[in-house]
């Protein structure tokens, strides 16, 4: 059985909590934060269906990825579920975002990302290799979110 993989941290953004919350739960805006995005379209149920060609050595080809807001309590909590599938592999992830005000009109986001399931070829990849690739991707995503928020 594949061991679990979790990442967590805190970020501070130069925007009020409502703006941060509205941005991270608006999947039309979130798609601009997805690295290696080939295409994306919104489903009638509000999910975002994407094709991603990740630059990871342990994933070849493209991944069909679906993002959905699984839980939402504006402006303090958002849970995003991500399901990805490619040739011979699949993963399910969850991101839990706890949002709170900071002095000076800023927002603190405590986040935790968890790989809930790995199937097929990706299950054989070491958690350390996945964690290393994910850390860079997450850092780039927060930088893109700061730019999108104007800070």
N, C-alpha and C positions, 0 to 999 in steps of 0.2 A: 504494500500500500504506500502511496506517495505521502511524504510528510507535508504538513501544512506550511504555508508560506504567508507571513504577515509583515506588513510595513506600516509604520505609523510616524506621526510627527505633528508639528504645529507650524502654522504659517500666519503671518500678519499681513493684511491688505489695507491699502489706503482708500477704503470705501466703507460706507455703512453696512451693517449686517444684512439689511433687506436687499441691497444691491448685489452683494456677494451671493446671497441665497438665490435670488432671481436668476443670476448668471449661471450658477452651477446646476440649476434645475431646468434651465431652458436648453433642451437638447439641440436646438438649431444653433445656439451659441457654442455649446460644448463641442460640436463637431469641428470647430476651428482650433480646438485644443488637442485633437487626436493626431498623434504623429503617424506618418506614413499612410495617410488616408488616401484611398483611390476614389471612392465614391460614397455617398450617403443619401438616404432618403427617409422621410418620416412615415411611419405606418399610421393607419387610422386610429390605432389604440394609443398613439403618442410615443411609441418606441422609436428609436433611431436604428435603422439597419444600415450597416456599413460594410465596405470591403476595404481591408487594410493589408498592406504588403510590408510587414515588419522587417526591420533591418537586423534581426537577431540571427546569429549563426545557427541556432538550434531550431529555427522555424523557417521552412522553405515554402515558397509560393504565397498565396493570399489566405487571409482568414475572413470568414463571414462572421461579423460581429453585430450583436444586438445590445443596445443600451436602453435601460428603462429606469425611471424613477420609481423605486419600490416602496419608499416611505418618504413622507414629506410633512414637516411641521414648521411652516414659515414663521420667523426667519432663523430658527435655531437648529434644525436637524434635517438632513437629507441623506437618504440611502440610495445609492445607485448600484444596480445589478448589471453585470456585463457577462454575456455568453459569447464565446468565440469557438469556431470550428474550422478546421482545415483538413487537408488530406491526412488521414490517419491520426488525427488528434483533436482534442477539444478541452476547453477550460471554462470554468464558471468563477467569477470574481464578484466581490462586494466591496464597495467603498462607503464607509460611514463618516459623514461630515458633521461635526458639532460646531456651530457658529455662535459666537458671542461678541458683544461690543467691547471695544477697547477705548481708552481715553483718546481724545483728539479726533473723533469720528472714524476711527479705524476699526477693523474687525479681526478677531482671532479665529482661526479655524483649526480645531484639533481633528485630525483625520486618522483613519485606520483602514488599510486595504488588506483584504484577505482573499487568498486563492481558496475557494471552497471545494473545487474538484478539478482534477487533471485526468484526462483519459487518453489512451493511446500512446503515441510516441513521446509526447510531452511529459508523461508520467515518469519516464526513465531519465529525464534531464535533472541534474542535481539542483536542489533548492538554492544553493549558493549562486549558481550561474543565473538562474531565473531572477533571484533577488537583486543581483548586480545590474542586470539589464533593466529591471523594473525601477530601481532607484534613479537611474539616469532619466528614464522616461517620465517618471513622476516629477522630478526636479524641472525638466523642460516644460511639463504641463503647468506647474505653478508659475514659472516665468511667463508663459503665454497668457495665463489668467491675469497676472499683474498687468501685462500690456493691454489686455482687453478691457480691464477695469480703469485704465488710464493712469496707472501708477507703476 
